[in-house]
Amino acid sequence: MNIDDHLKAFQEHKEAIFDWAIGVKGILNSQRIIGLHASRGIIELLSAFLHEEEKITSGAQLNHRWFKSRKCGERLPEFSKKEVITPQLVELELLCEDLTYGKKKPPKDIERAIRLFNEIEKEISELREHHEKK
């Protein structure tokens, strides 16, 4: 996929979370939708950034399942704030797997996934802005 395709996919996942799941169904009725889209969506944004930085080729693809372990950092190229973002990605993936495939979770878990998604999005967006200024 190219950068624009990753960004479009990210936006679609984000809309599924915030417009449909939260906006229409409500957070308490959307645990699985939020879990599914938060995990995959944030990987699309990371992929777009790594493509922009020319850290991965257009044929390379990141798999959200890699982020079930802290060892995922070994699979990723070096990039600014990797040591901050990678643990957040692992936490988000593990939480999203529970939300998607597990039993009903308390609202705090769903809210935590949304907060992590937003925090990681902010971190990566700041990196992308810095890249654009170069």
N, CA, C and O atoms as a printed pandas DataFrame, in Angstrom:
     atom_number atom_name residue_name chain_id  residue_number  x_coord  y_coord  z_coord
0              1         N          MET        A               1    0.844   -1.189    0.000
1              2        CA          MET        A               1    0.000    0.000    0.000
2              3         C          MET        A               1    0.881    1.242    0.000
3              4         O          MET        A               1    2.004    1.222    0.505
4              5         N          ASN        A               2    0.370    2.296   -0.559
5              6        CA          ASN        A               2    1.118    3.542   -0.516
6              7         C          ASN        A               2    0.663    4.389    0.678
7              8         O          ASN        A               2   -0.268    4.017    1.392
8              9         N          ILE        A               3    1.309    5.494    0.881
9             10        CA          ILE        A               3    1.039    6.346    2.049
10            11         C          ILE        A               3   -0.418    6.773    2.093
11            12         O          ILE        A               3   -1.065    6.679    3.136
12            13         N          ASP        A               4   -0.938    7.244    0.962
13            14        CA          ASP        A               4   -2.326    7.712    0.935
14            15         C          ASP        A               4   -3.315    6.597    1.270
15            16         O          ASP        A               4   -4.321    6.841    1.936
16            17         N          ASP        A               5   -3.039    5.384    0.815
17            18        CA          ASP        A               5   -3.914    4.258    1.136
18            19         C          ASP        A               5   -3.905    3.958    2.635
19            20         O          ASP        A               5   -4.947    3.670    3.224
20            21         N          HIS        A               6   -2.729    4.028    3.242
21            22        CA          HIS        A               6   -2.643    3.812    4.695
22            23         C          HIS        A               6   -3.407    4.901    5.444
23            24         O          HIS        A               6   -4.125    4.617    6.403
24            25         N          LEU        A               7   -3.250    6.133    5.007
25            26        CA          LEU        A               7   -3.946    7.241    5.681
26            27         C          LEU        A               7   -5.459    7.134    5.510
27            28         O          LEU        A               7   -6.217    7.431    6.434
28            29         N          LYS        A               8   -5.887    6.712    4.338
29            30        CA          LYS        A               8   -7.323    6.525    4.104
30            31         C          LYS        A               8   -7.846    5.398    4.995
31            32         O          LYS        A               8   -8.906    5.534    5.606
32            33         N          ALA        A               9   -7.121    4.302    5.072
33            34        CA          ALA        A               9   -7.531    3.186    5.929
34            35         C          ALA        A               9   -7.579    3.625    7.390
35            36         O          ALA        A               9   -8.509    3.273    8.115
36            37         N          PHE        A              10   -6.577    4.396    7.826
37            38        CA          PHE        A              10   -6.577    4.911    9.196
38            39         C          PHE        A              10   -7.836    5.732    9.450
39            40         O          PHE        A              10   -8.497    5.568   10.475
40            41         N          GLN        A              11   -8.158    6.611    8.516
41            42        CA          GLN        A              11   -9.328    7.476    8.682
42            43         C          GLN        A              11  -10.616    6.647    8.753
43            44         O          GLN        A              11  -11.516    6.963    9.531
44            45         N          GLU        A              12  -10.700    5.613    7.961
45            46        CA          GLU        A              12  -11.884    4.744    7.991
46            47         C          GLU        A              12  -12.018    4.044    9.345
47            48         O          GLU        A              12  -13.116    3.952    9.894
48            49         N          HIS        A              13  -10.915    3.560    9.869
49            50        CA          HIS        A              13  -10.942    2.920   11.198
50            51         C          HIS        A              13  -11.338    3.942   12.267
51            52         O          HIS        A              13  -12.140    3.647   13.152
52            53         N          LYS        A              14  -10.776    5.129   12.174
53            54        CA          LYS        A              14  -11.073    6.181   13.154
54            55         C          LYS        A              14  -12.550    6.571   13.104
55            56         O          LYS        A              14  -13.182    6.758   14.143
56            57         N          GLU        A              15  -13.091    6.690   11.907
57            58        CA          GLU        A              15  -14.513    7.012   11.769
58            59         C          GLU        A              15  -15.383    5.889   12.332
59            60         O          GLU        A              15  -16.413    6.155   12.951
60            61         N          ALA        A              16  -14.981    4.649   12.122
61            62        CA          ALA        A              16  -15.740    3.516   12.664
62            63         C          ALA        A              16  -15.791    3.597   14.189
63            64         O          ALA        A              16  -16.810    3.278   14.801
64            65         N          ILE        A              17  -14.694    4.020   14.788
65            66        CA          ILE        A              17  -14.646    4.144   16.251
66            67         C          ILE        A              17  -15.486    5.320   16.734
67            68         O          ILE        A              17  -16.420    5.154   17.519
68            69         N          PHE        A              18  -15.139    6.506   16.252
69            70        CA          PHE        A              18  -15.689    7.719   16.841
70            71         C          PHE        A              18  -17.058    8.119   16.288
71            72         O          PHE        A              18  -17.911    8.602   17.033
72            73         N          ASP        A              19  -17.270    7.922   14.995
73            74        CA          ASP        A              19  -18.553    8.324   14.423
74            75         C          ASP        A              19  -19.626    7.260   14.636
75            76         O          ASP        A              19  -20.736    7.563   15.072
76            77         N          TRP        A              20  -19.286    6.022   14.325
77            78        CA          TRP        A              20  -20.296    4.987   14.386
78            79         C          TRP        A              20  -20.376    4.323   15.758
79            80         O          TRP        A              20  -21.427    4.331   16.398
80            81         N          ALA        A              21  -19.255    3.744   16.208
81            82        CA          ALA        A              21  -19.295    2.979   17.464
82            83         C          ALA        A              21  -19.678    3.866   18.648
83            84         O          ALA        A              21  -20.622    3.558   19.374
84            85         N          ILE        A              22  -18.965    4.941   18.839
85            86        CA          ILE        A              22  -19.240    5.811   19.987
86            87         C          ILE        A              22  -20.437    6.712   19.706
87            88         O          ILE        A              22  -21.333    6.850   20.539
88            89         N          GLY        A              23  -20.442    7.327   18.516
89            90        CA          GLY        A              23  -21.482    8.297   18.184
90            91         C          GLY        A              23  -22.869    7.708   18.023
91            92         O          GLY        A              23  -23.851    8.333   18.424
92            93         N          VAL        A              24  -22.972    6.531   17.451
93            94        CA          VAL        A              24  -24.278    5.933   17.173
94            95         C          VAL        A              24  -24.649    4.885   18.220
95            96         O          VAL        A              24  -25.719    4.960   18.825
96            97         N          LYS        A              25  -23.773    3.915   18.432
97            98        CA          LYS        A              25  -24.099    2.801   19.322
98            99         C          LYS        A              25  -23.803    3.086   20.786
99           100         O          LYS        A              25  -24.433    2.508   21.672
100          101         N          GLY        A              26  -22.862    3.962   21.043
101          102        CA          GLY        A              26  -22.462    4.233   22.415
102          103         C          GLY        A              26  -21.311    3.345   22.835
103          104         O          GLY        A              26  -21.194    2.205   22.387
104          105         N          ILE        A              27  -20.469    3.873   23.693
105          106        CA          ILE        A              27  -19.237    3.189   24.091
106          107         C          ILE        A              27  -19.509    1.824   24.729
107          108         O          ILE        A              27  -18.765    0.872   24.494
108          109         N          LEU        A              28  -20.560    1.726   25.527
109          110        CA          LEU        A              28  -20.834    0.468   26.230
110          111         C          LEU        A              28  -21.346   -0.631   25.303
111          112         O          LEU        A              28  -21.293   -1.810   25.651
112          113         N          ASN        A              29  -21.834   -0.254   24.140
113          114        CA          ASN        A              29  -22.349   -1.234   23.180
114          115         C          ASN        A              29  -21.375   -1.488   22.032
115          116         O          ASN        A              29  -21.732   -2.122   21.040
116          117         N          SER        A              30  -20.154   -0.998   22.167
117          118        CA          SER        A              30  -19.223   -1.039   21.034
118          119         C          SER        A              30  -17.855   -1.592   21.371
119          120         O          SER        A              30  -16.891   -1.328   20.652
120          121         N          GLN        A              31  -17.747   -2.339   22.427
121          122        CA          GLN        A              31  -16.446   -2.843   22.871
122          123         C          GLN        A              31  -15.693   -3.555   21.748
123          124         O          GLN        A              31  -14.514   -3.273   21.534
124          125         N          ARG        A              32  -16.332   -4.454   21.038
125          126        CA          ARG        A              32  -15.655   -5.235   19.998
126          127         C          ARG        A              32  -15.286   -4.380   18.790
127          128         O          ARG        A              32  -14.210   -4.538   18.214
128          129         N          ILE        A              33  -16.164   -3.495   18.421
129          130        CA          ILE        A              33  -15.899   -2.602   17.284
130          131         C          ILE        A              33  -14.707   -1.709   17.597
131          132         O          ILE        A              33  -13.816   -1.539   16.764
132          133         N          ILE        A              34  -14.690   -1.142   18.792
133          134        CA          ILE        A              34  -13.590   -0.263   19.197
134          135         C          ILE        A              34  -12.292   -1.050   19.254
135          136         O          ILE        A              34  -11.265   -0.582   18.763
136          137         N          GLY        A              35  -12.324   -2.231   19.842
137          138        CA          GLY        A              35  -11.122   -3.055   19.926
138          139         C          GLY        A              35  -10.560   -3.403   18.570
139          140         O          GLY        A              35   -9.353   -3.306   18.346
140          141         N          LEU        A              36  -11.418   -3.803   17.679
141          142        CA          LEU        A              36  -10.997   -4.193   16.335
142          143         C          LEU        A              36  -10.395   -3.016   15.569
143          144         O          LEU        A              36   -9.312   -3.132   14.994
144          145         N          HIS        A              37  -11.087   -1.905   15.565
145          146        CA          HIS        A              37  -10.657   -0.765   14.754
146          147         C          HIS        A              37   -9.497    0.019   15.372
147          148         O          HIS        A              37   -8.671    0.564   14.640
148          149         N          ALA        A              38   -9.420    0.086   16.675
149          150        CA          ALA        A              38   -8.309    0.824   17.308
150          151         C          ALA        A              38   -6.983    0.138   17.011
151          152         O          ALA        A              38   -6.001    0.797   16.668
152          153         N          SER        A              39   -6.955   -1.160   17.142
153          154        CA          SER        A              39   -5.736   -1.930   16.911
154          155         C          SER        A              39   -5.257   -1.807   15.471
155          156         O          SER        A              39   -4.092   -1.500   15.216
156          157         N          ARG        A              40   -6.150   -2.045   14.553
157          158        CA          ARG        A              40   -5.756   -2.033   13.143
158          159         C          ARG        A              40   -5.536   -0.618   12.618
159          160         O          ARG        A              40   -4.639   -0.382   11.809
160          161         N          GLY        A              41   -6.344    0.303   13.074
161          162        CA          GLY        A              41   -6.227    1.679   12.603
162          163         C          GLY        A              41   -4.903    2.329   12.944
163          164         O          GLY        A              41   -4.297    2.993   12.103
164          165         N          ILE        A              42   -4.452    2.141   14.170
165          166        CA          ILE        A              42   -3.214    2.813   14.581
166          167         C          ILE        A              42   -2.016    2.230   13.832
167          168         O          ILE        A              42   -1.033    2.936   13.606
168          169         N          ILE        A              43   -2.080    0.971   13.450
169          170        CA          ILE        A              43   -1.003    0.362   12.660
170          171         C          ILE        A              43   -0.972    0.969   11.262
171          172         O          ILE        A              43    0.102    1.116   10.678
172          173         N          GLU        A              44   -2.127    1.320   10.720
173          174        CA          GLU        A              44   -2.170    2.002    9.420
174          175         C          GLU        A              44   -1.462    3.355    9.504
175          176         O          GLU        A              44   -0.722    3.727    8.593
176          177         N          LEU        A              45   -1.687    4.085   10.587
177          178        CA          LEU        A              45   -1.036    5.382   10.747
178          179         C          LEU        A              45    0.468    5.211   10.905
179          180         O          LEU        A              45    1.242    5.960   10.308
180          181         N          LEU        A              46    0.890    4.238   11.698
181          182        CA          LEU        A              46    2.317    3.965   11.847
182          183         C          LEU        A              46    2.931    3.578   10.503
183          184         O          LEU        A              46    4.031    4.022   10.174
184          185         N          SER        A              47    2.236    2.765    9.738
185          186        CA          SER        A              47    2.732    2.359    8.418
186          187         C          SER        A              47    2.922    3.569    7.510
187          188         O          SER        A              47    3.938    3.678    6.823
188          189         N          ALA        A              48    1.960    4.468    7.505
189          190        CA          ALA        A              48    2.075    5.681    6.676
190          191         C          ALA        A              48    3.310    6.476    7.079
191          192         O          ALA        A              48    4.067    6.933    6.223
192          193         N          PHE        A              49    3.510    6.639    8.382
193          194        CA          PHE        A              49    4.673    7.389    8.867
194          195         C          PHE        A              49    5.978    6.718    8.455
195          196         O          PHE        A              49    6.894    7.382    7.969
196          197         N          LEU        A              50    6.063    5.408    8.646
197          198        CA          LEU        A              50    7.303    4.700    8.297
198          199         C          LEU        A              50    7.568    4.747    6.795
199          200         O          LEU        A              50    8.725    4.773    6.374
200          201         N          HIS        A              51    6.523    4.757    5.992
201          202        CA          HIS        A              51    6.692    4.937    4.544
202          203         C          HIS        A              51    7.212    6.344    4.244
203          204         O          HIS        A              51    8.129    6.516    3.441
204          205         N          GLU        A              52    6.621    7.341    4.894
205          206        CA          GLU        A              52    7.057    8.730    4.679
206          207         C          GLU        A              52    8.525    8.909    5.032
207          208         O          GLU        A              52    9.254    9.635    4.356
208          209         N          GLU        A              53    8.944    8.250    6.079
209          210        CA          GLU        A              53   10.328    8.344    6.546
210          211         C          GLU        A              53   11.263    7.448    5.732
211          212         O          GLU        A              53   12.477    7.442    5.938
212          213         N          GLU        A              54   10.675    6.695    4.808
213          214        CA          GLU        A              54   11.417    5.728    3.988
214          215         C          GLU        A              54   12.132    4.683    4.844
215          216         O          GLU        A              54   13.238    4.241    4.533
216          217         N          LYS        A              55   11.463    4.309    5.926
217          218        CA          LYS        A              55   11.976    3.263    6.819
218          219         C          LYS        A              55   11.508    1.885    6.371
219          220         O          LYS        A              55   12.131    0.870    6.683
220          221         N          ILE        A              56   10.389    1.865    5.625
221          222        CA          ILE        A              56    9.895    0.631    5.030
222          223         C          ILE        A              56    9.518    0.923    3.580
223          224         O          ILE        A              56    9.229    2.063    3.217
224          225         N          THR        A              57    9.527   -0.119    2.766
225          226        CA          THR        A              57    9.182    0.049    1.350
226          227         C          THR        A              57    7.672   -0.005    1.174
227          228         O          THR        A              57    6.947   -0.412    2.082
228          229         N          SER        A              58    7.206    0.404    0.010
229          230        CA          SER        A              58    5.767    0.427   -0.239
230          231         C          SER        A              58    5.160   -0.977   -0.205
231          232         O          SER        A              58    3.957   -1.111    0.018
232          233         N          GLY        A              59    5.946   -2.005   -0.415
233          234        CA          GLY        A              59    5.439   -3.377   -0.367
234          235         C          GLY        A              59    5.411   -3.960    1.034
235          236         O          GLY        A              59    4.777   -4.989    1.266
236          237         N          ALA        A              60    6.084   -3.321    1.958
237          238        CA          ALA        A              60    6.147   -3.828    3.340
238          239         C          ALA        A              60    4.814   -3.587    4.049
239          240         O          ALA        A              60    4.142   -2.581    3.823
240          241         N          GLN        A              61    4.459   -4.522    4.898
241          242        CA          GLN        A              61    3.236   -4.366    5.652
242          243         C          GLN        A              61    3.459   -4.767    7.101
243          244         O          GLN        A              61    4.080   -5.789    7.390
244          245         N          LEU        A              62    2.947   -3.949    8.000
245          246        CA          LEU        A              62    3.012   -4.248    9.426
246          247         C          LEU        A              62    1.759   -5.035    9.804
247          248         O          LEU        A              62    0.679   -4.788    9.267
248          249         N          ASN        A              63    1.904   -5.964   10.712
249          250        CA          ASN        A              63    0.783   -6.775   11.149
250          251         C          ASN        A              63    0.479   -6.427   12.606
251          252         O          ASN        A              63    1.370   -6.475   13.455
252          253         N          HIS        A              64   -0.759   -6.083   12.894
253          254        CA          HIS        A              64   -1.127   -5.710   14.258
254          255         C          HIS        A              64   -0.807   -6.825   15.246
255          256         O          HIS        A              64   -0.563   -6.542   16.419
256          257         N          ARG        A              65   -0.800   -8.082   14.809
257          258        CA          ARG        A              65   -0.525   -9.207   15.713
258          259         C          ARG        A              65    0.910   -9.196   16.240
259          260         O          ARG        A              65    1.194   -9.776   17.288
260          261         N          TRP        A              66    1.813   -8.533   15.512
261          262        CA          TRP        A              66    3.199   -8.436   15.975
262          263         C          TRP        A              66    3.264   -7.750   17.342
263          264         O          TRP        A              66    4.188   -7.983   18.121
264          265         N          PHE        A              67    2.280   -6.909   17.619
265          266        CA          PHE        A              67    2.346   -6.050   18.791
266          267         C          PHE        A              67    1.763   -6.703   20.042
267          268         O          PHE        A              67    1.402   -6.014   20.996
268          269         N          LYS        A              68    1.672   -8.029   20.033
269          270        CA          LYS        A              68    1.256   -8.768   21.220
270          271         C          LYS        A              68    2.437   -8.984   22.160
271          272         O          LYS        A              68    2.265   -9.472   23.277
272          273         N          SER        A              69    3.622   -8.626   21.714
273          274        CA          SER        A              69    4.833   -8.848   22.493
274          275         C          SER        A              69    5.748   -7.631   22.384
275          276         O          SER        A              69    5.786   -6.960   21.352
276          277         N          ARG        A              70    6.470   -7.362   23.442
277          278        CA          ARG        A              70    7.429   -6.254   23.427
278          279         C          ARG        A              70    8.560   -6.512   22.423
279          280         O          ARG        A              70    9.277   -5.591   22.033
280          281         N          LYS        A              71    8.706   -7.761   22.017
281          282        CA          LYS        A              71    9.737   -8.087   21.031
282          283         C          LYS        A              71    9.403   -7.530   19.654
283          284         O          LYS        A              71   10.224   -7.605   18.740
284          285         N          CYS        A              72    8.212   -6.974   19.499
285          286        CA          CYS        A              72    7.824   -6.410   18.207
286          287         C          CYS        A              72    8.799   -5.317   17.779
287          288         O          CYS        A              72    8.989   -5.082   16.586
288          289         N          GLY        A              73    9.407   -4.660   18.739
289          290        CA          GLY        A              73   10.378   -3.616   18.421
290          291         C          GLY        A              73   11.530   -4.122   17.581
291          292         O          GLY        A              73   12.131   -3.362   16.823
292          293         N          GLU        A              74   11.843   -5.409   17.711
293          294        CA          GLU        A              74   12.915   -6.007   16.915
294          295         C          GLU        A              74   12.542   -6.082   15.440
295          296         O          GLU        A              74   13.418   -6.099   14.575
296          297         N          ARG        A              75   11.251   -6.127   15.156
297          298        CA          ARG        A              75   10.777   -6.210   13.765
298          299         C          ARG        A              75   10.664   -4.833   13.120
299          300         O          ARG        A              75   10.592   -4.717   11.896
300          301         N          LEU        A              76   10.650   -3.806   13.938
301          302        CA          LEU        A              76   10.457   -2.450   13.422
302          303         C          LEU        A              76   11.791   -1.768   13.165
303          304         O          LEU        A              76   12.763   -1.998   13.884
304          305         N          PRO        A              77   11.832   -0.934   12.142
305          306        CA          PRO        A              77   13.045   -0.141   11.928
306          307         C          PRO        A              77   13.164    0.922   13.019
307          308         O          PRO        A              77   12.196    1.209   13.723
308          309         N          GLU        A              78   14.326    1.489   13.149
309          310        CA          GLU        A              78   14.513    2.573   14.117
310          311         C          GLU        A              78   13.789    3.819   13.625
311          312         O          GLU        A              78   13.817    4.140   12.437
312          313         N          PHE        A              79   13.149    4.507   14.542
313          314        CA          PHE        A              79   12.519    5.790   14.237
314          315         C          PHE        A              79   12.422    6.594   15.530
315          316         O          PHE        A              79   12.497    6.044   16.629
316          317         N          SER        A              80   12.259    7.870   15.379
317          318        CA          SER        A              80   12.170    8.757   16.532
318          319         C          SER        A              80   10.994    8.350   17.418
319          320         O          SER        A              80    9.910    8.054   16.915
320          321         N          LYS        A              81   11.202    8.336   18.711
321          322        CA          LYS        A              81   10.201    7.998   19.727
322          323         C          LYS        A              81    9.767    6.528   19.700
323          324         O          LYS        A              81    8.739    6.171   20.275
324          325         N          LYS        A              82   10.540    5.695   19.041
325          326        CA          LYS        A              82   10.208    4.266   18.992
326          327         C          LYS        A              82   10.080    3.686   20.399
327          328         O          LYS        A              82    9.186    2.883   20.666
328          329         N          GLU        A              83   10.977    4.096   21.294
329          330        CA          GLU        A              83   10.972    3.552   22.655
330          331         C          GLU        A              83    9.749    3.988   23.454
331          332         O          GLU        A              83    9.401    3.347   24.446
332          333         N          VAL        A              84    9.095    5.064   23.037
333          334        CA          VAL        A              84    7.868    5.532   23.690
334          335         C          VAL        A              84    6.645    4.884   23.050
335          336         O          VAL        A              84    5.744    4.413   23.744
336          337         N          ILE        A              85    6.626    4.867   21.728
337          338        CA          ILE        A              85    5.452    4.410   20.978
338          339         C          ILE        A              85    5.286    2.892   21.032
339          340         O          ILE        A              85    4.162    2.404   21.146
340          341         N          THR        A              86    6.375    2.142   20.953
341          342        CA          THR        A              86    6.270    0.683   20.895
342          343         C          THR        A              86    5.561    0.094   22.121
343          344         O          THR        A              86    4.662   -0.728   21.940
344          345         N          PRO        A              87    5.910    0.465   23.347
345          346        CA          PRO        A              87    5.169   -0.089   24.487
346          347         C          PRO        A              87    3.682    0.293   24.475
347          348         O          PRO        A              87    2.834   -0.487   24.910
348          349         N          GLN        A              88    3.377    1.477   23.982
349          350        CA          GLN        A              88    1.974    1.884   23.877
350          351         C          GLN        A              88    1.242    1.000   22.859
351          352         O          GLN        A              88    0.097    0.606   23.081
352          353         N          LEU        A              89    1.909    0.693   21.752
353          354        CA          LEU        A              89    1.313   -0.170   20.737
354          355         C          LEU        A              89    1.046   -1.569   21.294
355          356         O          LEU        A              89    0.011   -2.171   21.010
356          357         N          VAL        A              90    1.976   -2.071   22.079
357          358        CA          VAL        A              90    1.802   -3.393   22.697
358          359         C          VAL        A              90    0.620   -3.358   23.662
359          360         O          VAL        A              90   -0.231   -4.247   23.636
360          361         N          GLU        A              91    0.566   -2.350   24.498
361          362        CA          GLU        A              91   -0.543   -2.246   25.446
362          363         C          GLU        A              91   -1.876   -2.144   24.712
363          364         O          GLU        A              91   -2.850   -2.792   25.094
364          365         N          LEU        A              92   -1.919   -1.331   23.659
365          366        CA          LEU        A              92   -3.160   -1.181   22.890
366          367         C          LEU        A              92   -3.561   -2.506   22.241
367          368         O          LEU        A              92   -4.726   -2.895   22.307
368          369         N          GLU        A              93   -2.624   -3.190   21.624
369          370        CA          GLU        A              93   -2.944   -4.462   20.954
370          371         C          GLU        A              93   -3.481   -5.491   21.944
371          372         O          GLU        A              93   -4.477   -6.155   21.658
372          373         N          LEU        A              94   -2.844   -5.634   23.091
373          374        CA          LEU        A              94   -3.302   -6.608   24.084
374          375         C          LEU        A              94   -4.683   -6.254   24.625
375          376         O          LEU        A              94   -5.535   -7.125   24.805
376          377         N          LEU        A              95   -4.891   -4.980   24.880
377          378        CA          LEU        A              95   -6.194   -4.521   25.361
378          379         C          LEU        A              95   -7.262   -4.726   24.290
379          380         O          LEU        A              95   -8.369   -5.173   24.589
380          381         N          CYS        A              96   -6.928   -4.399   23.040
381          382        CA          CYS        A              96   -7.890   -4.552   21.948
382          383         C          CYS        A              96   -8.233   -6.007   21.692
383          384         O          CYS        A              96   -9.371   -6.320   21.343
384          385         N          GLU        A              97   -7.278   -6.890   21.858
385          386        CA          GLU        A              97   -7.573   -8.317   21.695
386          387         C          GLU        A              97   -8.588   -8.766   22.742
387          388         O          GLU        A              97   -9.513   -9.517   22.435
388          389         N          ASP        A              98   -8.411   -8.305   23.975
389          390        CA          ASP        A              98   -9.378   -8.620   25.037
390          391         C          ASP        A              98  -10.759   -8.052   24.721
391          392         O          ASP        A              98  -11.777   -8.718   24.912
392          393         N          LEU        A              99  -10.777   -6.819   24.239
393          394        CA          LEU        A              99  -12.057   -6.186   23.919
394          395         C          LEU        A              99  -12.750   -6.897   22.759
395          396         O          LEU        A              99  -13.967   -7.083   22.773
396          397         N          THR        A             100  -11.978   -7.288   21.771
397          398        CA          THR        A             100  -12.546   -7.887   20.565
398          399         C          THR        A             100  -13.011   -9.314   20.801
399          400         O          THR        A             100  -14.085   -9.700   20.339
400          401         N          TYR        A             101  -12.218  -10.097   21.511
401          402        CA          TYR        A             101  -12.508  -11.531   21.622
402          403         C          TYR        A             101  -12.930  -11.988   23.013
403          404         O          TYR        A             101  -13.375  -13.123   23.181
404          405         N          GLY        A             102  -12.797  -11.133   23.995
405          406        CA          GLY        A             102  -13.112  -11.534   25.360
406          407         C          GLY        A             102  -14.546  -11.238   25.760
407          408         O          GLY        A             102  -15.351  -10.764   24.958
408          409         N          LYS        A             103  -14.843  -11.526   27.012
409          410        CA          LYS        A             103  -16.176  -11.242   27.545
410          411         C          LYS        A             103  -16.333   -9.740   27.756
411          412         O          LYS        A             103  -15.378   -8.982   27.582
412          413         N          LYS        A             104  -17.501   -9.322   28.120
413          414        CA          LYS        A             104  -17.803   -7.906   28.334
414          415         C          LYS        A             104  -16.834   -7.316   29.362
415          416         O          LYS        A             104  -16.629   -7.879   30.438
416          417         N          LYS        A             105  -16.253   -6.191   29.014
417          418        CA          LYS        A             105  -15.268   -5.521   29.867
418          419         C          LYS        A             105  -15.880   -4.277   30.499
419          420         O          LYS        A             105  -16.870   -3.744   29.997
420          421         N          PRO        A             106  -15.291   -3.815   31.602
421          422        CA          PRO        A             106  -15.782   -2.585   32.223
422          423         C          PRO        A             106  -15.488   -1.369   31.330
423          424         O          PRO        A             106  -14.543   -1.389   30.542
424          425         N          PRO        A             107  -16.293   -0.326   31.457
425          426        CA          PRO        A             107  -16.097    0.878   30.637
426          427         C          PRO        A             107  -14.676    1.433   30.706
427          428         O          PRO        A             107  -14.183    1.978   29.718
428          429         N          LYS        A             108  -14.014    1.306   31.846
429          430        CA          LYS        A             108  -12.652    1.855   31.970
430          431         C          LYS        A             108  -11.683    1.200   30.980
431          432         O          LYS        A             108  -10.750    1.850   30.509
432          433         N          ASP        A             109  -11.895   -0.073   30.663
433          434        CA          ASP        A             109  -11.029   -0.753   29.694
434          435         C          ASP        A             109  -11.254   -0.219   28.285
435          436         O          ASP        A             109  -10.302   -0.017   27.531
436          437         N          ILE        A             110  -12.506    0.007   27.937
437          438        CA          ILE        A             110  -12.836    0.545   26.615
438          439         C          ILE        A             110  -12.295    1.975   26.513
439          440         O          ILE        A             110  -11.717    2.357   25.496
440          441         N          GLU        A             111  -12.485    2.741   27.556
441          442        CA          GLU        A             111  -11.982    4.119   27.582
442          443         C          GLU        A             111  -10.458    4.145   27.512
443          444         O          GLU        A             111   -9.885    5.038   26.887
444          445         N          ARG        A             112   -9.806    3.193   28.135
445          446        CA          ARG        A             112   -8.339    3.106   28.079
446          447         C          ARG        A             112   -7.876    2.863   26.645
447          448         O          ARG        A             112   -6.893    3.458   26.204
448          449         N          ALA        A             113   -8.564    2.006   25.923
449          450        CA          ALA        A             113   -8.212    1.745   24.526
450          451         C          ALA        A             113   -8.359    3.015   23.690
451          452         O          ALA        A             113   -7.520    3.301   22.835
452          453         N          ILE        A             114   -9.405    3.759   23.933
453          454        CA          ILE        A             114   -9.625    5.007   23.192
454          455         C          ILE        A             114   -8.540    6.021   23.535
455          456         O          ILE        A             114   -8.019    6.700   22.651
456          457         N          ARG        A             115   -8.199    6.123   24.816
457          458        CA          ARG        A             115   -7.129    7.057   25.230
458          459         C          ARG        A             115   -5.793    6.672   24.604
459          460         O          ARG        A             115   -5.067    7.532   24.104
460          461         N          LEU        A             116   -5.467    5.379   24.631
461          462        CA          LEU        A             116   -4.213    4.922   24.014
462          463         C          LEU        A             116   -4.196    5.222   22.518
463          464         O          LEU        A             116   -3.196    5.707   21.987
464          465         N          PHE        A             117   -5.289    4.937   21.853
465          466        CA          PHE        A             117   -5.399    5.236   20.424
466          467         C          PHE        A             117   -5.104    6.719   20.191
467          468         O          PHE        A             117   -4.308    7.071   19.320
468          469         N          ASN        A             118   -5.747    7.577   20.969
469          470        CA          ASN        A             118   -5.550    9.027   20.812
470          471         C          ASN        A             118   -4.121    9.455   21.129
471          472         O          ASN        A             118   -3.558   10.300   20.433
472          473         N          GLU        A             119   -3.534    8.881   22.169
473          474        CA          GLU        A             119   -2.160    9.231   22.547
474          475         C          GLU        A             119   -1.168    8.821   21.454
475          476         O          GLU        A             119   -0.276    9.590   21.092
476          477         N          ILE        A             120   -1.333    7.613   20.938
477          478        CA          ILE        A             120   -0.426    7.137   19.890
478          479         C          ILE        A             120   -0.633    7.948   18.618
479          480         O          ILE        A             120    0.329    8.305   17.939
480          481         N          GLU        A             121   -1.890    8.235   18.300
481          482        CA          GLU        A             121   -2.159    9.067   17.122
482          483         C          GLU        A             121   -1.455   10.421   17.256
483          484         O          GLU        A             121   -0.855   10.912   16.299
484          485         N          LYS        A             122   -1.532   11.009   18.431
485          486        CA          LYS        A             122   -0.888   12.308   18.660
486          487         C          LYS        A             122    0.624   12.205   18.482
487          488         O          LYS        A             122    1.231   13.043   17.815
488          489         N          GLU        A             123    1.230   11.182   19.074
489          490        CA          GLU        A             123    2.686   10.993   18.956
490          491         C          GLU        A             123    3.111   10.848   17.493
491          492         O          GLU        A             123    4.050   11.502   17.041
492          493         N          ILE        A             124    2.408    9.986   16.766
493          494        CA          ILE        A             124    2.778    9.740   15.367
494          495         C          ILE        A             124    2.487   10.971   14.518
495          496         O          ILE        A             124    3.268   11.303   13.627
496          497         N          SER        A             125    1.385   11.646   14.778
497          498        CA          SER        A             125    1.054   12.854   14.019
498          499         C          SER        A             125    2.105   13.935   14.217
499          500         O          SER        A             125    2.454   14.645   13.274
500          501         N          GLU        A             126    2.611   14.064   15.435
501          502        CA          GLU        A             126    3.690   15.029   15.689
502          503         C          GLU        A             126    4.950   14.648   14.918
503          504         O          GLU        A             126    5.634   15.518   14.379
504          505         N          LEU        A             127    5.257   13.369   14.861
505          506        CA          LEU        A             127    6.408   12.915   14.075
506          507         C          LEU        A             127    6.201   13.201   12.595
507          508         O          LEU        A             127    7.131   13.609   11.900
508          509         N          ARG        A             128    4.990   12.990   12.118
509          510        CA          ARG        A             128    4.685   13.259   10.708
510          511         C          ARG        A             128    4.804   14.749   10.398
511          512         O          ARG        A             128    5.320   15.132    9.348
512          513         N          GLU        A             129    4.323   15.587   11.318
513          514        CA          GLU        A             129    4.435   17.038   11.118
514          515         C          GLU        A             129    5.898   17.457   11.065
515          516         O          GLU        A             129    6.290   18.272   10.230
516          517         N          HIS        A             130    6.692   16.900   11.954
517          518        CA          HIS        A             130    8.122   17.206   11.968
518          519         C          HIS        A             130    8.770   16.774   10.656
519          520         O          HIS        A             130    9.623   17.480   10.119
520          521         N          HIS        A             131    8.364   15.616   10.142
521          522        CA          HIS        A             131    8.882   15.108    8.864
522          523         C          HIS        A             131    8.532   16.059    7.732
523          524         O          HIS        A             131    9.363   16.331    6.866
524          525         N          GLU        A             132    7.310   16.564    7.734
525          526        CA          GLU        A             132    6.854   17.465    6.668
526          527         C          GLU        A             132    7.613   18.784    6.667
527          528         O          GLU        A             132    7.753   19.418    5.621
528          529         N          LYS        A             133    8.107   19.205    7.834
529          530        CA          LYS        A             133    8.828   20.474    7.947
530          531         C          LYS        A             133   10.258   20.369    7.454
531          532         O          LYS        A             133   10.918   21.384    7.228
532          533         N          LYS        A             134   10.744   19.136    7.285
533          534        CA          LYS        A             134   12.138   18.948    6.834
534          535         C          LYS        A             134   12.325   19.441    5.418
535          536         O          LYS        A             134   13.429   19.362    4.878
